[in-house]
Amino acid sequence: LNRVLLDGCNPNVVGIDEVIRIAKRGIGLLRPREMNTAGIYFGGAGLVSSNFAEVLNHALKKAFPGIRIHCGSDATNVVSCASDPDCCVAAISGTGCVAFASLRGKITRLGGVGYLFEKAGGGFEIGRDAVSAALKDRDGIGEKTLLRELVEKKLGGDVWSKIQDLYKRDIAYVASFAPLVSMASDAGDAVALAILRENSAHVAELIRSALKLTGEDAPVILSGSIFIKDVRFRRMVAEQIPLTNEPELLDYPPVFGACLQAARDLKLDKMPSLDRFVSSLQKEGSHAEN
């Protein structure tokens, strides 16, 4: 019915007051005045640390009285899309990497500690590895790789001369180099393939650890831009996890899972339609706000 894109609102990054401001504005813009809204699920990154979810929940209930409001983890957005949300594993590889084990209403987080301490598995780590490989090629301390050419083309100059520019940019910019690894691997570049193997092994390790909590027969959902865009990476991960069935790729925005969770909170018999959601998403544009 409507789509609004606003700034990111992780309270650990922008503070809880800014999260409340963004949430109020976003919900206000989404809701047509004539619509009688029954429930809202707000699944946000960083909300489960400290008492952020409780504070946001209180603020939204005050701003939107009479509506069933539930604030929680963004993990729930993905888990709710599973065929069995009460027993599943969800792995996300986007800018960062994290896995979740869901069992009987309890969601356990594995990984996702951020770019300073994460070993591998996300777009930032893959992009960082691409730049690192280009630098090693330049200095003659690593293998020759197509990645040097691709990285320097993206940077618009010698990789060493652009180092300061890279340090001034955010983690999303470093993650934007991840697709170059996919391009180089498609061309058979050995260094790029090794980067994908190392990063996929880390994601698979997280999934295997999650499956120990749920049972190895639990369905696995893969979400995030790296899984969606890189078929080889997705296949490498799948080959390293002991599953009786193929992992399911969530190739639509997890916000649909937030809608499903709102419906479950209301104990509705009829769940929102994925087909309708995807169809309306394809037609979107007129209501989007950047």
Backbone hydrogen bonds in HBPLUS format (Angstrom, degrees):
<---DONOR---> <-ACCEPTOR-->    atom                        ^
c    i                          cat <-CA-CA->   ^        H-A-AA   ^      H-
h    n   atom  resd res      DA  || num        DHA   H-A  angle D-A-AA Bond
n    s   type  num  typ     dist DA aas  dist angle  dist       angle   num
A0005-LEU N   A0289-GLU O   3.06 MM 284  5.25 133.8  2.28 131.1 144.7     1
A0013-VAL N   A0010-ASN O   2.84 MM   3  5.38 156.1  1.90 118.3 126.5     2
A0014-VAL N   A0010-ASN O   2.92 MM   4  6.13 166.9  1.94 162.1 165.4     3
A0015-GLY N   A0011-PRO O   2.92 MM   4  4.23 135.4  2.12 106.6 116.8     4
A0019-VAL N   A0015-GLY O   3.19 MM   4  6.50 151.4  2.27 145.2 153.8     5
A0020-ILE N   A0016-ILE O   2.97 MM   4  6.22 159.7  2.02 150.6 154.7     6
A0021-ARG N   A0017-ASP O   3.08 MM   4  6.34 155.6  2.14 141.8 148.4     7
A0022-ILE N   A0018-GLU O   2.94 MM   4  6.15 167.2  1.96 153.0 155.6     8
A0023-ALA N   A0019-VAL O   2.84 MM   4  5.97 164.6  1.87 154.0 159.0     9
A0024-LYS N   A0020-ILE O   2.95 MM   4  6.04 167.1  1.97 149.9 153.3    10
A0025-ARG N   A0021-ARG O   3.06 MM   4  6.22 164.2  2.08 147.1 151.9    11
A0026-GLY N   A0022-ILE O   2.80 MM   4  5.94 166.7  1.82 153.9 158.2    12
A0027-ILE N   A0023-ALA O   2.95 MM   4  6.03 172.4  1.95 154.3 156.5    13
A0028-GLY N   A0024-LYS O   2.95 MM   4  5.97 156.8  2.00 143.5 150.9    14
A0029-LEU N   A0025-ARG O   2.91 MM   4  6.13 150.1  2.00 148.9 156.5    15
A0030-LEU N   A0026-GLY O   2.98 MM   4  6.16 145.1  2.10 144.3 154.2    16
A0031-ARG N   A0027-ILE O   3.16 MM   4  6.24 154.2  2.23 152.5 156.3    17
A0035-MET N   A0032-PRO O   2.96 MM   3  5.35 159.2  2.00 114.1 121.0    18
A0068-ARG N   A0038-ALA O   3.02 MM  30  6.21 167.6  2.03 147.8 144.6    19
A0040-ILE N   A0068-ARG O   2.83 MM  28  6.26 153.8  1.90 160.5 162.9    20
A0070-HIS N   A0040-ILE O   3.02 MM  30  6.36 148.2  2.12 153.3 163.3    21
A0042-PHE N   A0070-HIS O   2.91 MM  28  6.29 161.4  1.94 152.8 159.0    22
A0072-GLY N   A0042-PHE O   2.95 MM  30  6.28 163.3  1.98 151.9 154.4    23
A0044-GLY N   A0072-GLY O   3.02 MM  28  6.43 152.8  2.09 161.5 152.9    24
A0053-ALA N   A0047-LEU O   3.10 MM   6  4.95 131.8  2.34 152.3 138.9    25
A0055-VAL N   A0051-ASN O   3.04 MM   4  6.34 159.2  2.09 155.3 161.6    26
A0056-LEU N   A0052-PHE O   2.90 MM   4  6.10 167.0  1.91 158.1 161.3    27
A0057-ASN N   A0053-ALA O   2.85 MM   4  5.93 158.9  1.89 146.0 152.8    28
A0058-HIS N   A0054-GLU O   3.04 MM   4  6.21 158.7  2.08 145.4 150.3    29
A0059-ALA N   A0055-VAL O   3.08 MM   4  6.33 160.2  2.12 147.2 152.4    30
A0060-LEU N   A0056-LEU O   2.91 MM   4  6.11 159.8  1.95 157.5 162.3    31
A0061-LYS N   A0057-ASN O   2.98 MM   4  6.12 157.7  2.03 148.2 154.3    32
A0062-LYS N   A0058-HIS O   3.14 MM   4  6.29 147.4  2.25 141.8 150.2    33
A0063-ALA N   A0059-ALA O   3.01 MM   4  6.24 146.4  2.13 138.2 147.6    34
A0064-PHE N   A0060-LEU O   2.72 MM   4  5.80 149.1  1.81 150.3 158.3    35
A0076-THR N   A0073-SER O   3.26 MM   3  5.71 143.4  2.40 105.6 112.8    36
A0077-ASN N   A0074-ASP O   3.10 MM   3  5.28 132.7  2.33  99.8 111.8    37
A0078-VAL N   A0075-ALA O   3.11 MM   3  5.52 125.6  2.42 105.9 117.7    38
A0079-VAL N   A0075-ALA O   2.96 MM   4  6.21 175.9  1.96 160.8 161.6    39
A0080-SER N   A0076-THR O   2.87 MM   4  5.68 159.1  1.92 145.3 149.9    40
A0081-CYS N   A0078-VAL O   3.00 MM   3  5.49 152.4  2.08 112.4 120.9    41
A0082-ALA N   A0079-VAL O   3.02 MM   3  5.53 164.5  2.04 117.2 122.2    42
A0087-CYS N   A0084-ASP O   3.03 MM   3  5.67 169.3  2.04 123.2 126.5    43
A0104-ARG N   A0086-ASP O   2.63 MM  18  4.71 147.4  1.74 146.7 144.1    44
A0088-CYS N   A0102-SER O   2.99 MM  14  5.27 149.5  2.09 137.3 145.9    45
A0102-SER N   A0088-CYS O   2.84 MM  14  5.27 177.0  1.84 168.2 167.4    46
A0089-VAL N   A0219-PRO O   2.92 MM 130  6.29 156.0  1.97 159.7 165.7    47
A0221-ILE N   A0089-VAL O   2.76 MM 132  6.22 158.0  1.81 156.6 164.2    48
A0090-ALA N   A0100-PHE O   2.90 MM  10  5.10 158.2  1.94 143.4 150.8    49
A0100-PHE N   A0090-ALA O   2.69 MM  10  5.10 148.2  1.79 149.3 159.9    50
A0091-ALA N   A0221-ILE O   2.83 MM 130  6.21 166.5  1.84 170.4 173.5    51
A0223-SER N   A0091-ALA O   2.88 MM 132  6.22 153.7  1.95 160.0 165.4    52
A0092-ILE N   A0098-VAL O   2.81 MM   6  5.39 172.4  1.82 167.3 169.7    53
A0098-VAL N   A0092-ILE O   3.03 MM   6  5.39 154.0  2.10 149.7 155.8    54
A0093-SER N   A0223-SER O   2.91 MM 130  6.44 153.5  1.98 155.9 159.3    55
A0226-ILE N   A0093-SER O   2.98 MM 133  5.53 144.8  2.11 147.5 156.1    56
A0094-GLY N   A0096-GLY O   2.85 MM   2  5.13 150.9  1.93 158.5 163.9    57
A0123-GLY N   A0094-GLY O   2.55 MM  29  5.54 155.8  1.60 153.0 160.5    58
A0124-PHE N   A0095-THR O   2.89 MM  29  5.32 169.9  1.90 139.5 138.8    59
A0112-GLY N   A0097-CYS O   2.98 MM  15  5.31 110.0  2.49 151.3 149.8    60
A0099-ALA N   A0110-LEU O   2.92 MM  11  5.12 159.2  1.96 157.5 161.3    61
A0110-LEU N   A0099-ALA O   2.80 MM  11  5.12 157.3  1.85 159.8 155.9    62
A0101-ALA N   A0108-THR O   2.84 MM   7  5.07 159.3  1.89 146.1 153.1    63
A0108-THR N   A0101-ALA O   2.79 MM   7  5.07 164.7  1.82 148.3 151.9    64
A0103-LEU N   A0106-LYS O   2.93 MM   3  5.36 163.9  1.96 150.7 154.8    65
A0106-LYS N   A0103-LEU O   3.07 MM   3  5.36 166.3  2.09 116.5 119.6    66
A0117-PHE N   A0114-GLY O   3.20 MM   3  5.93 139.2  2.38 116.7 125.4    67
A0118-GLU N   A0114-GLY O   2.82 MM   4  5.61 136.8  2.00 160.4 173.8    68
A0126-ILE N   A0122-GLY O   3.00 MM   4  6.25 163.2  2.03 156.2 161.3    69
A0127-GLY N   A0123-GLY O   2.80 MM   4  5.83 161.2  1.83 147.3 153.3    70
A0128-ARG N   A0124-PHE O   2.78 MM   4  5.91 158.0  1.82 149.8 156.5    71
A0129-ASP N   A0125-GLU O   2.90 MM   4  6.06 155.3  1.97 142.1 148.9    72
A0130-ALA N   A0126-ILE O   3.01 MM   4  6.27 143.3  2.15 141.1 150.9    73
A0131-VAL N   A0127-GLY O   3.13 MM   4  6.48 159.3  2.17 151.3 155.1    74
A0132-SER N   A0128-ARG O   2.87 MM   4  6.08 162.2  1.90 152.4 158.3    75
A0133-ALA N   A0129-ASP O   2.90 MM   4  6.01 153.9  1.97 142.6 148.9    76
A0134-ALA N   A0130-ALA O   3.06 MM   4  6.32 151.6  2.15 142.5 150.2    77
A0135-LEU N   A0131-VAL O   2.96 MM   4  6.26 154.1  2.02 150.6 157.5    78
A0136-LYS N   A0132-SER O   2.97 MM   4  6.23 156.6  2.02 148.9 155.2    79
A0137-ASP N   A0133-ALA O   2.96 MM   4  6.14 154.0  2.02 145.1 152.1    80
A0138-ARG N   A0134-ALA O   3.02 MM   4  6.25 159.9  2.06 145.5 150.7    81
A0139-ASP N   A0135-LEU O   2.95 MM   4  6.20 155.4  2.01 148.8 155.2    82
A0140-GLY N   A0136-LYS O   2.98 MM   4  5.96 114.6  2.42 135.6 150.4    83
A0141-ILE N   A0136-LYS O   3.01 MM   5  5.16 140.6  2.17 148.7 152.1    84
A0140-GLY N   A0137-ASP O   3.18 MM   3  5.15 149.6  2.28  99.0 108.1    85
A0148-ARG N   A0145-THR O   3.27 MM   3  6.01 152.4  2.35 115.4 119.6    86
A0150-LEU N   A0146-LEU O   3.12 MM   4  6.45 164.3  2.14 154.8 159.5    87
A0151-VAL N   A0147-LEU O   2.76 MM   4  5.79 164.6  1.79 153.0 157.3    88
A0152-GLU N   A0148-ARG O   2.95 MM   4  6.02 167.1  1.96 150.6 154.6    89
A0153-LYS N   A0149-GLU O   2.99 MM   4  6.07 145.4  2.11 139.8 149.3    90
A0154-LYS N   A0150-LEU O   3.09 MM   4  6.31 155.4  2.15 143.2 149.2    91
A0155-LEU N   A0151-VAL O   2.88 MM   4  6.13 152.4  1.96 148.2 156.8    92
A0156-GLY N   A0152-GLU O   2.80 MM   4  5.75 133.5  2.02 135.9 147.3    93
A0157-GLY N   A0152-GLU O   3.14 MM   5  5.31 151.1  2.23 142.9 149.3    94
A0161-SER N   A0158-ASP O   3.09 MM   3  5.40 118.7  2.49 104.4 118.8    95
A0162-LYS N   A0159-VAL O   3.22 MM   3  5.24 145.3  2.35  97.6 107.7    96
A0163-ILE N   A0160-TRP O   3.32 MM   3  5.44 169.9  2.33 110.0 111.4    97
A0165-ASP N   A0162-LYS O   3.10 MM   3  5.25 119.7  2.48  99.5 114.5    98
A0166-LEU N   A0162-LYS O   3.12 MM   4  6.49 152.0  2.20 151.5 159.4    99
A0166-LEU N   A0163-ILE O   3.03 MM   3  5.13 116.8  2.45  97.6 112.9   100
A0167-TYR N   A0163-ILE O   3.05 MM   4  6.42 154.7  2.11 153.6 160.5   101
A0168-LYS N   A0164-GLN O   3.16 MM   4  6.36 134.3  2.38 139.0 150.1   102
A0168-LYS N   A0165-ASP O   3.23 MM   3  5.22 133.6  2.45  94.1 106.5   103
A0169-ARG N   A0166-LEU O   3.17 MM   3  5.32 148.9  2.27 102.4 111.4   104
A0173-TYR N   A0170-ASP O   3.11 MM   3  5.55 133.5  2.34 105.8 116.9   105
A0175-ALA N   A0171-ILE O   2.93 MM   4  6.19 156.3  1.99 147.6 154.7   106
A0176-SER N   A0172-ALA O   3.05 MM   4  6.27 125.1  2.36 132.4 145.9   107
A0176-SER N   A0173-TYR O   3.02 MM   3  5.03 135.0  2.23  94.8 107.8   108
A0177-PHE N   A0174-VAL O   3.12 MM   3  5.76 166.3  2.14 116.7 120.7   109
A0178-ALA N   A0175-ALA O   3.01 MM   3  5.49 164.8  2.03 116.3 121.2   110
A0180-LEU N   A0177-PHE O   3.04 MM   3  5.55 143.9  2.18 112.3 122.5   111
A0181-VAL N   A0178-ALA O   2.94 MM   3  5.50 140.9  2.09 116.2 126.1   112
A0183-MET N   A0179-PRO O   2.97 MM   4  6.31 156.0  2.03 148.0 154.4   113
A0184-ALA N   A0180-LEU O   2.91 MM   4  6.11 162.4  1.94 146.0 150.5   114
A0185-SER N   A0181-VAL O   2.88 MM   4  5.99 154.1  1.95 144.6 152.1   115
A0186-ASP N   A0182-SER O   3.01 MM   4  6.19 149.4  2.11 144.2 151.9   116
A0187-ALA N   A0184-ALA O   3.07 MM   3  5.09 131.4  2.31  94.2 107.6   117
A0189-ASP N   A0184-ALA O   2.98 MM   5  5.37 163.5  2.01 149.4 144.9   118
A0188-GLY N   A0185-SER O   2.91 MM   3  4.92 157.9  1.96 104.5 110.4   119
A0193-LEU N   A0189-ASP O   3.07 MM   4  6.31 158.9  2.12 150.3 156.4   120
A0194-ALA N   A0190-ALA O   3.00 MM   4  6.19 149.1  2.10 142.0 150.2   121
A0195-ILE N   A0191-VAL O   3.02 MM   4  6.33 149.1  2.12 146.4 154.6   122
A0196-LEU N   A0192-ALA O   3.05 MM   4  6.38 159.5  2.10 150.8 155.6   123
A0197-ARG N   A0193-LEU O   2.95 MM   4  6.18 154.1  2.02 144.7 152.1   124
A0198-GLU N   A0194-ALA O   2.98 MM   4  6.17 162.6  2.01 149.0 152.9   125
A0199-ASN N   A0195-ILE O   3.03 MM   4  6.19 166.5  2.05 151.9 155.6   126
A0200-SER N   A0196-LEU O   2.84 MM   4  5.84 157.7  1.89 146.8 153.7   127
A0201-ALA N   A0197-ARG O   2.98 MM   4  6.01 146.6  2.10 140.6 149.3   128
A0202-HIS N   A0198-GLU O   3.35 MM   4  6.64 145.4  2.48 138.4 145.9   129
A0203-VAL N   A0199-ASN O   3.27 MM   4  6.62 160.9  2.31 147.3 151.4   130
A0204-ALA N   A0200-SER O   2.90 MM   4  6.08 163.8  1.93 151.1 155.9   131
A0205-GLU N   A0201-ALA O   2.94 MM   4  6.07 145.2  2.06 138.1 147.4   132
A0206-LEU N   A0202-HIS O   3.09 MM   4  6.43 152.8  2.16 147.4 153.6   133
A0207-ILE N   A0203-VAL O   3.01 MM   4  6.34 157.9  2.06 150.9 157.1   134
A0208-ARG N   A0204-ALA O   2.86 MM   4  6.08 162.1  1.89 150.8 155.6   135
A0209-SER N   A0205-GLU O   3.02 MM   4  6.21 154.3  2.09 143.8 150.6   136
A0210-ALA N   A0206-LEU O   2.94 MM   4  6.22 149.7  2.03 143.7 152.5   137
A0211-LEU N   A0207-ILE O   2.84 MM   4  6.13 151.7  1.92 151.8 159.8   138
A0212-LYS N   A0208-ARG O   3.22 MM   4  6.49 131.1  2.47 137.3 148.4   139
A0212-LYS N   A0209-SER O   3.28 MM   3  5.29 137.5  2.47  94.2 105.4   140
A0213-LEU N   A0210-ALA O   2.96 MM   3  5.35 143.0  2.10 106.5 117.2   141
A0214-THR N   A0210-ALA O   3.24 MM   4  6.62 140.7  2.40 141.8 152.9   142
A0215-GLY N   A0211-LEU O   2.71 MM   4  5.18 150.1  1.80 140.4 147.2   143
A0218-ALA N   A0215-GLY O   3.10 MM   3  5.77 167.7  2.12 123.8 126.4   144
A0248-GLU N   A0220-VAL O   2.83 MM  28  6.20 159.2  1.87 170.7 165.8   145
A0222-LEU N   A0248-GLU O   2.77 MM  26  6.05 162.0  1.80 160.8 163.1   146
A0250-LEU N   A0222-LEU O   2.74 MM  28  5.82 177.5  1.74 170.6 169.9   147
A0228-ILE N   A0224-GLY O   3.09 MM   4  6.30 159.5  2.14 153.1 159.6   148
A0229-LYS N   A0225-SER O   2.92 MM   4  5.90 162.7  1.95 148.5 152.5   149
A0230-ASP N   A0226-ILE O   2.99 MM   4  5.69 152.6  2.07 145.3 151.4   150
A0234-ARG N   A0230-ASP O   3.12 MM   4  6.39 162.1  2.15 150.5 155.5   151
A0235-ARG N   A0231-VAL O   2.91 MM   4  6.14 155.3  1.97 149.1 156.0   152
A0236-MET N   A0232-ARG O   2.87 MM   4  6.12 155.5  1.93 150.1 156.9   153
A0237-VAL N   A0233-PHE O   3.06 MM   4  6.34 157.5  2.11 150.4 155.4   154
A0238-ALA N   A0234-ARG O   3.04 MM   4  6.27 165.7  2.06 148.8 152.8   155
A0239-GLU N   A0235-ARG O   2.98 MM   4  6.17 147.0  2.09 147.8 155.9   156
A0240-GLN N   A0237-VAL O   2.97 MM   3  5.38 152.9  2.05 111.0 119.6   157
A0241-ILE N   A0238-ALA O   3.48 MM   3  5.62 171.9  2.48 108.3 108.8   158
A0243-LEU N   A0241-ILE O   2.97 MM   2  5.89 119.0  2.35 115.4  99.0   159
A0256-PHE N   A0253-PRO O   3.21 MM   3  6.36 176.6  2.21 131.5 131.6   160
A0257-GLY N   A0254-PRO O   2.74 MM   3  5.23 135.1  1.94 112.0 124.2   161
A0258-ALA N   A0255-VAL O   3.05 MM   3  5.05 126.7  2.35  94.3 108.2   162
A0259-CYS N   A0255-VAL O   3.21 MM   4  6.63 148.5  2.31 143.9 151.8   163
A0260-LEU N   A0256-PHE O   2.98 MM   4  6.37 152.3  2.06 146.0 153.8   164
A0261-GLN N   A0257-GLY O   2.88 MM   4  6.12 153.7  1.95 144.2 151.2   165
A0262-ALA N   A0258-ALA O   2.98 MM   4  6.23 153.6  2.05 144.4 151.2   166
A0263-ALA N   A0259-CYS O   3.09 MM   4  6.39 153.5  2.16 144.9 151.8   167
A0264-ARG N   A0260-LEU O   2.90 MM   4  6.25 151.1  1.98 147.4 155.9   168
A0265-ASP N   A0261-GLN O   2.83 MM   4  6.07 157.3  1.88 151.1 157.3   169
A0266-LEU N   A0262-ALA O   3.17 MM   4  6.41 138.4  2.35 136.7 147.0   170
A0266-LEU N   A0263-ALA O   3.17 MM   3  5.12 126.6  2.47  91.8 105.4   171
A0268-LEU N   A0263-ALA O   3.12 MM   5  5.59 174.7  2.12 153.4 154.9   172
A0267-LYS N   A0264-ARG O   2.84 MM   3  4.75 152.6  1.91 101.3 110.3   173
A0277-PHE N   A0273-SER O   3.04 MM   4  6.26 155.9  2.10 142.5 149.7   174
A0278-VAL N   A0274-LEU O   2.83 MM   4  6.07 170.6  1.84 164.4 164.6   175
A0279-SER N   A0275-ASP O   2.92 MM   4  6.00 160.0  1.96 144.8 151.1   176
A0280-SER N   A0276-ARG O   2.90 MM   4  6.04 162.4  1.93 149.2 153.7   177
A0281-LEU N   A0277-PHE O   2.89 MM   4  6.05 144.8  2.01 145.1 155.8   178
A0282-GLN N   A0278-VAL O   3.05 MM   4  6.29 149.1  2.15 146.3 153.0   179
A0283-LYS N   A0280-SER O   3.22 MM   3  5.07 130.7  2.47  90.1 103.1   180
A0284-GLU N   A0281-LEU O   3.20 MM   3  5.04 153.2  2.27  96.8 104.9   181
